[in-house]
Every structure is written in structure tokens, then in C-alpha cells.
């Protein structure tokens, strides 16, 4: 089934897959986790972030978030 892709803006490329159009199955080949404060990873042309108080809790009780087993 054909698809129409509108305007695209790619700020940086650090690996990974960009898919335009139809796809049957997409699976990640790597995983990562980042703990950051409020508004620290906002991206765009005009950003105004007002965070009065920010607290980041890096504690992860379940340890495994997304396993790569059987995802080769």
C-alpha cells in the first residue's frame, strides 16, 4: 500500500533505522536507557521549558527493560 510522506527534518544521525513507507516488522537491534531531568532532552527550533523543580530517580526495580534475546 503506498504512503505519502510529508516534510522531514533530521537533526542528527547516530545509527539506527529510518523507515519511510510501509513496513511489516521492525525490531530494535540495540537498547539503552538514559536518566535525565525535566526538559533536558527537548529538541526543536523554539523551546521554552519552565521546570521549577526537577528530580531524577535512576532506581530501576525491574532491572531488565527490553531484552535482546531472540532478536538477532
C-alpha positions in Angstrom: 0.0 0.0 0.0 1.6 3.3 -1.0 2.1 6.0 1.6 2.6 9.8 1.4 5.5 11.2 3.4 5.3 14.9 4.4 8.1 17.2 5.3 11.0 15.6 7.2 13.7 17.2 9.4 16.6 15.0 10.6 18.8 16.9 13.1 21.4 14.2 13.6 22.2 10.6 12.7 23.6 8.3 15.3 22.9 4.9 13.8 19.5 3.1 13.7 16.9 2.6 11.1 14.7 5.2 9.3 11.7 3.7 7.6 9.7 5.7 5.1 6.5 4.0 3.9 5.1 0.6 4.7 6.7 -1.9 7.0 5.7 -5.4 8.1 8.0 -5.8 11.1 10.5 -3.5 12.8 12.7 -4.7 15.7 15.4 -2.8 17.7 18.9 -4.2 17.4 20.2 -2.3 20.4 18.7 -0.8 23.6 19.8 1.8 26.0 18.5 3.8 29.0 19.1 7.4 30.0 18.1 9.1 33.2 17.7 12.8 32.7 15.9 15.7 34.4 12.8 17.6 33.3 13.2 19.3 30.0 16.8 18.3 29.4 16.2 16.4 26.2 13.8 18.7 24.5 14.6 19.3 20.8 13.2 21.7 18.3 13.6 25.1 16.8 11.9 27.3 19.5 12.0 25.7 23.0 10.8 27.4 26.2 11.0 25.0 29.2 10.0 26.1 32.7 10.8 23.4 35.2 10.6 24.8 38.7 11.9 21.6 40.4 13.4 18.6 38.8 14.3 15.3 40.5 15.5 12.2 38.6 15.3 8.8 40.2 17.6 6.3 38.5 16.4 3.4 40.6 15.1 0.6 38.4 13.4 -2.2 40.4 12.7 -4.5 37.4 16.4 -4.4 36.1 15.6 -5.6 32.6 13.5 -3.2 30.4 13.9 -4.5 26.9 15.9 -7.7 26.3 17.6 -8.5 23.1 17.3 -12.3 23.5 16.0 -13.9 20.2 16.1 -10.5 18.5 19.1 -11.0 16.2 
